[in-house]
Amino acid sequence: MLAVRAYQVGARLAGGFLPLLLHRRAKAGREDPARIGERKASNMAPRPAGNLVWVHAASVGETRSVLPLLADFMATQPDTHILMTTGTRTSATLVGQLTRTGFPHIDRLTHQYLPLDRARWVKRFFDHWSPQLALFVESELWPNLLLEMRRRNIPAVLVNGRLSEKSFKFWRRAKNSARALFGCFDRLLAQDDITAQRWQELGLQDIMSAGNLKLDAPPLEADASALAQMQAALQNRPVWVAASTHPGEEAMIGACHEALRAMHPDLLCILVPRHPERGPEIAELLASKGETPPRRSAGTLPSERDAFYIGDTLGEMGLYFRLGGLVFMGGSLVRHGGQNPLEAARLDNAILSGPHVGNFSAVYDMLAADDGVVRVSDARELVDALDGLLRAPAKSQTLAENARACDARQGGARARTLAVLNELLAGSHA
């Protein structure tokens, strides 16, 4: 418990500075000025009447992974409302873009920003919302929030839980604190057997290896009209997509594409940053190399003269994945840890990746075992791999088919997780 108590002391001492921190983050564009009160558990939306289930997803990846589960859950619980909290503007935008077509129960979902982990703000949050059940997605743990939740006896479950090797080493040195925080959950649903085993080694209980929600999701959607416009603009040009890129990668991808254009003059690179707000920064980087790439956020389409197109919009990855058939997954040429490749696999893409995929190592190992991914060690190898696939469409198609078949064999995580949620919610009414 020493680590938790040290955190609480530090949080108490820093509490007076948190409003200033929020103000600075708002000036930097990292907080929504119009909704900054929510980060202090004030100016909150009205609580709907009846049963309320609180779901916390830290950012975009966690939000995307849990939305299909929530759609299933709400279909089985027609009288239950969902409060979804997130911590980033991009995730808030993603939730705000949901439509009744894509999320039929949108009228029973309320989004709020999670308050910062200051004790009095946390208490005010729970006083207002008073949920019957709480779900945390993956790995974000806030001590004051969790301990207050447990003090109020709110049933809680950690879904799609993941414990990285680095985090495991930390918690192994602070087992009492691990038990105090993870013990706030009635159920711990691991996304893989490795996480379940690590939790067991920490002395935790009520563990289930439920599977990875990211491996059990429907294909990403795309607006039919937008897709038709893009396909008309491309005019059957060869295309590759650099998806979910991170700082430091775009320069390497730019150099790769320059080398590829020498061999494939009509080739277009659609560059999609993980954080769309980086679009202007990437455009400036490419402009320094003599390029003038159009940006999706500006409403422009690629012309036949453009070598690059910047996909700096949120919620349109399903559009980009339907355009080329060749996808390089970002966050893997730099030491970020990779991104989920199965979203691309579900839409018939040949997938390439760099060496740094620690966050999704199990997924990449499955794909590699089925010959469903090309792994490269650096940018030079990426050029050679893309060139080879562009020259051999049949090889590219086989790679895509293998990846799709591998993805199809995964599944069941949503059903197993849904059963636990329904059980816990029923127990909260007993």
KAKA-V50736 format. One record per pair of residues at least 6 apart in sequence whose C-alpha atoms are under 7 Angstrom apart, sorted by the first residue. I is the first residue (numbers start at 1). GAP is how many residues later the second one is. Records with the same first field share a line. If there is no record, write none. Layout:
# KAKA-V50736
I = GAP + GAP
This chain:
# KAKA-V50736
1 = 175 + 176 + 179
2 = 175
3 = 171 + 174
4 = 139 + 173
11 = 107
15 = 103
25 = 6
26 = 6 + 7
30 = 59
31 = 58
32 = 57
37 = 6
38 = 6 + 74 + 75 + 76 + 77
39 = 74 + 75 + 76 + 77
40 = 75 + 76 + 81
41 = 74 + 80 + 83 + 84
47 = 82
50 = 30
51 = 28 + 29 + 30 + 81
52 = 28 + 29 + 30 + 31 + 79 + 80
53 = 28 + 29 + 30 + 78 + 79 + 80 + 81
54 = 28 + 29 + 30 + 77 + 79 + 80 + 81
55 = 28 + 29 + 30 + 79 + 80 + 81
56 = 28 + 29 + 30 + 79 + 80 + 81
57 = 6 + 28 + 29 + 79 + 80
58 = 28 + 29 + 82
59 = 27 + 28 + 29 + 32
60 = 30 + 31
62 = 75
63 = 28
65 = 148 + 149
68 = 149
69 = 345 + 349
71 = 32 + 34
73 = 345
74 = 6 + 31
81 = 27 + 28
82 = 26 + 27 + 28
83 = 26 + 27 + 28
84 = 26 + 27 + 28
85 = 26 + 27 + 28 + 29
86 = 6 + 26 + 27 + 28
87 = 26 + 27
94 = 220 + 221
99 = 7
100 = 6
115 = 6 + 7
117 = 25 + 27 + 28
119 = 25
122 = 23
132 = 22 + 296
133 = 21 + 22 + 23 + 292
134 = 20 + 21 + 22 + 23
135 = 21 + 22 + 23 + 24
136 = 21 + 22 + 23
137 = 21 + 22 + 23 + 24
138 = 20 + 21 + 22 + 23 + 24
139 = 22 + 23 + 24
143 = 38
146 = 35 + 38
147 = 37
150 = 34
155 = 31 + 269 + 273
156 = 29 + 30 + 31
157 = 28 + 29 + 30 + 31
158 = 27 + 29 + 30 + 31
159 = 29 + 30 + 31
160 = 29 + 30 + 31 + 52 + 53
161 = 28 + 29 + 30
162 = 28 + 29 + 33
163 = 32
168 = 30
171 = 7
172 = 30
175 = 27
179 = 25
186 = 20
187 = 19 + 20
188 = 18 + 19 + 20
189 = 18 + 19 + 20 + 21
190 = 6 + 18 + 19 + 20 + 21
191 = 18 + 19 + 20 + 21
192 = 17 + 19 + 20
193 = 16
196 = 11 + 12 + 13
210 = 203 + 206 + 207
211 = 202
212 = 201
213 = 200 + 201
215 = 127 + 192 + 195 + 196
216 = 194 + 195 + 196 + 197 + 198
219 = 124 + 127 + 128
220 = 98 + 123
221 = 97
222 = 94 + 96 + 97
227 = 92
230 = 71
233 = 68 + 69 + 70
234 = 68
237 = 29 + 30
238 = 28 + 29 + 30 + 86
239 = 28 + 29 + 30 + 85
240 = 28 + 29 + 30 + 84 + 85 + 86 + 87
241 = 28 + 29 + 30 + 83 + 85 + 86 + 87
242 = 28 + 29 + 30 + 85 + 86 + 87 + 88
243 = 28 + 29 + 30 + 84 + 85 + 86 + 87
244 = 28 + 29 + 30 + 85 + 86 + 87
245 = 27 + 28 + 29 + 85 + 86
246 = 27 + 28 + 84 + 85
248 = 86
249 = 84 + 85
252 = 127
256 = 123 + 127
257 = 12
260 = 123 + 127
261 = 6
267 = 40
268 = 39 + 40
269 = 38 + 39 + 40
270 = 38 + 39 + 40 + 41
271 = 37 + 38 + 39 + 40
272 = 38 + 39 + 40
273 = 39
276 = 36 + 37 + 38
277 = 35
279 = 31 + 33
283 = 10
293 = 13 + 15 + 16 + 17
294 = 6 + 7 + 8 + 15 + 16
295 = 14 + 15 + 16 + 17
296 = 14 + 15 + 16 + 17
297 = 15 + 16
302 = 7
321 = 23 + 26
322 = 25
325 = 23 + 24 + 25
326 = 23 + 24 + 25
327 = 22 + 23 + 24 + 25
328 = 23 + 24 + 25
329 = 10 + 12 + 23 + 24
330 = 8 + 9
331 = 6 + 7 + 8
332 = 6 + 21 + 22 + 23 + 24 + 25
333 = 21 + 22 + 23 + 45
334 = 22
335 = 21
336 = 20
337 = 19 + 20 + 21 + 22
338 = 18 + 19 + 20 + 21 + 22
339 = 21
340 = 20
342 = 65
345 = 55 + 58 + 59 + 62
346 = 58
348 = 52 + 53 + 56
349 = 51
350 = 23 + 46 + 47 + 49 + 50
351 = 22 + 23
352 = 21 + 22 + 23
353 = 21 + 22 + 23
354 = 21 + 22 + 23 + 24
355 = 20 + 21 + 22
367 = 6 + 36 + 39
370 = 32 + 36
371 = 28 + 31
372 = 27 + 28 + 30 + 31
373 = 26 + 30
376 = 6
389 = 6 + 7
